[in-house]
Amino acid sequence: METRPMKITRSTKAADAIMLSDNVVMIFRKHNLYCPGCKGLGEDTIEKIAVCNGMDVQEFLDELNGSLE
């Protein structure tokens, strides 16, 4: 039986999101976000990353979750 990956939410930590799929890393890179090398990787949420980088939080979430399908 195939299990569906966890859904990424506003409060998901970047480290947890990145562990879900290599596709998530590609989305981060597409937006010039180099979170895998950042000190805040284990603490920063998806929402904080989006807001601090002037991105629409919901659009970023949709893109990240779309990469899991």
C-alpha positions, 0 to 999 in steps of 0.5 A: 500500500502506497502512503501519501506524503505529509502535507506542508503547512505554514508551520512546517519547519524547512528541514522537515519539508526538505526531507520529504522530497528532492522536489522540495529542494528544487522549489527552494532553489528555484526561488533562490532560497538556499535553506539547506545551507542556512543556520536557521534550517531547523527553526524557520517555518515555511511561513517565515521563509516566505514572508522574509523573502517577500513571497506570497505564503499560500502560493509558495505552499501550493507550489511546495505541496504540488511538488510532492504529488 
